[in-house]
Structures are given as structure tokens and as C-alpha cells.
Amino acid sequence: MKHIHFDVESDGFYGAYWACKDGSDCTVIAMLGDDPEDYMARSAVKWLIRLGVNVLTMSPGKKDYGHHNYPLERIEKAMAWLKLHGNEKIGIAGASTTGTLALTAASIFSDISLTIAMTPSDFVWQGFMQGKKDGCREWPIEGESLFSYKGKPLPYMPFCYQHPDYWRIISEESKRTGNMIASRKLFDDSEAAHPITEEEYPRQAVSCRRRGRRTLGHRKIYPPHGKTPCGETALLRSRGGRI
């Protein structure tokens, strides 16, 4: 399949563009798989192309399997390129962490008119890296969010387990359940450690309804480089007609 490749250094984002042979004025930014040209990404491309939709597959970077302070400007630059090349309607799709990225991008960039988020979190987590470190395959990064914008990390929910306990908790649960991708204890314990109060919830929800937006989720979060919960609330919104 013919496509155009993009690199962060030369283009401002890492991805690949796949155009319908008969032409189309709409594109879905698909953030699926570990690389914009891997099997999962290509499978999404084939399905969407058959529906008459152009596809821009994206991922954090070449052989970068972590999610930490991902600059939302990369989504912004990708959308600018798409509009410059005849795409009038832009959707975005992601799963798990990139599902959260899809929701976050859609809450900031009004040009996104369709949002598909599969098994996302309804708030932004602390950033994490994948690879090899002290016998661990994944670890959280102190002071970093999943995403950043305009040079600043977005407010985030911290993990209650840090390195190396973070990976130990995942490994122990995976061995117990036999399912590596369904490790929930890390997330459940972190939410329990930083619950939203009843006093906060009604005030935030009413505020959102008055602005004509639906609240997807909010939690007490740590400020970047902070040690104690701050008074700011992480809030993701969807506009009318979007998931």
C-alpha cells in the first residue's frame, strides 16, 4: 500500500498517510499499534480505506513504546497538514492510552469532528516508559504526564506505586490471573489513593453543564513536579455528537 511517511525531526510528528485511490475529503487519525506502519495500523488502514476514508496513522516515535509528555502539538501539526491537502473532516481514534490521547486532543482541538476512544481512561495518568530498567519492562516517570501542550505537562493522576513497585504489582497480578493486559490493581489502587470528594463533583459537573459540555471524568491530580494533590481537577470533555 502506497503511503507518505512523516518523521518528528522533519515534519513535526511521526506517522504515515494513506489516501483513498478514488479521493476523499475526510480522514481519521488512527493511533493503533506500536508503529504507524505495523500490522495493527495497516489493518485499520485497510478497513477505513474500504469505507472511503483517508487514514493518518500515528504513534509517539520510532521504537518509542512509552507515553510521557507526548506533545499535543504533534496532533495539531498533523491536522494542519491534512487540511492543507484537502481533508475537510478530521476524526481521531485510539485504544487504551491512545484512547485517552484521542479524548484529550478532541477536548482541545475543535477541528476534530469525530472521536473514537476504545477502553480509555476518563482522566490523564502519570507518564510511563517501556523498555528495560532494573529488570522491569515498564515504569512511571517522576514529574511527567502522559501528555504536554505548549511546553507544559498536562495535570495528571499519579500512580500510587513508583519504580520498581509499579512493575512488581503488574507482574504479580498477571501471574495470578494469567492475563498481562488486564492488570487493573495498579489503576484501581491509584484511584482509591486519590479519590474525588462529593463536594467537588457536583460543582464541577454543574459548571460543565452550564458551558454546554458533558463531563467525561475528573479526579484530583498532582501538579507536574509536585508531591501533594493540588486543587486543580483533570477534566476531559466531549462536544456534542462525539464519543
N, C-alpha and C positions, 0 to 999 in steps of 0.2 A: 504493500500500500504506500502510495506516494504521500509524503508529508514534509513540512518545513520544521526544522529543529531550531530551538532557541536555547541560549545559554545565559546565565546570570551576568557574566562578565561583559558580554557584547550586547545583550538585549534587555537586561534588567529582570528576567525571570527564566526559569528552567521549564521547558515544555516542548510540545510538538503539536502542530496544527494540521488537521486532516479535513480537507474540503470535499463536499459532495461533488461528484462529477457533473451533475446537472445544475449546479448552483443553488445557493440558499442564502437567505438574509438573516438566519438565526444560528446561534452557536451555544453549545453547552461547554462550560469549563469543567472538565471531569478530572477529579483528583482521586484516582483509584489506583491501587498498586504501589510498588516502591519506586517505579520509574515511569516516565511518560511514554516509553516505548516497550514496556514489558508485556507479558501475556495478558494480565488483567486489563491493562489500559487498552490494548488492541482489541480485546473482546468487547469492551464498552464502545469503542470507536465503530466496530462493525455493526453493532446493534443500532446505534444512533444514526449512522450514515444511511442505513436501510430506511429509517424514518424520515430522511430528508433533512437532517440536522448536521451542520458542521460541528467539529469537535476540537477543542483545545485541551489536550491532556497536560497536566502539571504535577510536579512533585517538588519537595523542598530543594533538592540539588542532587548532582551526580554522586551516587553512593552515600547519600546523606539520609539515614533512616530515622533520625531523631526529629523532634518537633520542639524547637525552643527559639523564642523571639523571632519567629518567622515574620518577615516584613510584609505587611498587608499591601505595601506599595507594589509588590510583585503582581498581585491581583489587579491592582489599579493600572499598571503599565500594560498588562496583558489585555485588559478591556480596551484601553486606548488603541492598541494595535488592531484589535478585532473591529472596532468601529471604523478605523481608517481603511479597512479592507472590506467594507460593505456589509458588516454584520450589524443589523439594527436592533435585534433582540438578543439578549445575553442571559443565559441561565448558568447556574453553578451547582455541581453535585459532588458529594463526598461521603465517606463512610468512616465511622468511628472518630478518630481525631480530626480527619479532614472533613467529616460531617460537621464537627464543631467549627472548623475553619469556614465552611460554607455558610453556616448561620451567622458567624461573626462578620464575614465580608458583606453578606446581604443586609446586615443591620447598619452598615456604614456607607456602602456604595449604592446609591439609588438607581443606577443604570441596570442593576441586576433585577430582572423581572420574573425569574423562576428560581426557586431554591429547593433542592432535593438533598435532605440530610438523613442518612441512614445510620441508626444507632449512635447519635451524637450525645454529648453531654449538653446540658442546658446552661452551662456556665464554663468559663475558661479555667483550665487547670494550670498548675505549675509546669514549666517546660521540662522536657526529659531528652536524654540522648540514648542511642542504641549503639552497641559495639562490644568491646571487651575492656573491662576495667575491674581489677581485683577479683576476677572470677565471676563477675556479673555481666549480663548481656544488656541490661538497661538500668539507668539511674537518673534521678531527678537532678536538675541544675539549680543551685542556690541563686536566688535573686533574679531568675528568669521566668518569663511567662511563656505560654505556648506561642503567643503572637505579639508583635510590636507594630506600632504605627507612628510615623513622624519621629522616629528615633527613640521612642519610649516604649517599654514593655506594657502591655495591657494589664490592668488589675487582674489578679488570679487567685484561685483557690489553691492553697499549699497542700502538698501531701503530708500526712502526719508521720509517715516513715521516710527517712532520708537514707542516703547511701551508707552502708551496704544493706540495711534492713529492708529497704524498698524491694530489692530483688529477692531477698530471702522470703518475704511474705508471698510474693508471686509464685516462687518456686515451690514453697510448701503447699500452697493451695492447689497448684497444678498437679502435684504428685498425689494429693489426697483425692482430687476429683477426676484426674486423668484428662483434664481439658485445659491446655495452656491459654487459649484465647478467651476463656470465660472466667478469668480471675477477677473476682469482684471485691474481695475483702479489702484490698488496698483503697479502693474508691469508697466503699461503704464506711470504713473506719475514718477516712479523711473527712467525709461529710458529717459524720457524727461528732468529730472533734471541733467542727466549725459550723454549728447549726445557725440557721436564720431564726430570729426571735419573732414571736407573734406580733409584737409591736411594729416591727419593721415591715412585715409582709403586707398588711392592709394599706399602709401609707404608700408603699412603692407601687402596688397594683392599681390603686385608685389614681395615682399620678399618671401611670401609663395609659389608663383608660381615658383620662381627660385629654391626653395628647393624641388619641385615636390610634393607639398601638396596643398590640397584645403582648403581654409579658410571657416569655418562654421560660425564664428562670433567673434566679438571683440568689447569691449567697454572700456571706461575709468573706472577704478575701484579704490577703496580705498585700501591702504595697510593695512594689519592687524594692529590694534591698532592706525590707523591714522585717522585724521579728515578732510583732504583735499585730492582731487583726486591726484594720483601720475602719473608719466609719463609712467608707465608700462601699457601694454594693455593685457586684458584677452583674450586668443586665444585658441580656440578648433579646432583641425584638424581631418580630417579623411584620412586614407590611401586608396590607390586605391582599388576599389571593395567593400568598406564599406559604409554604410549609414552615 
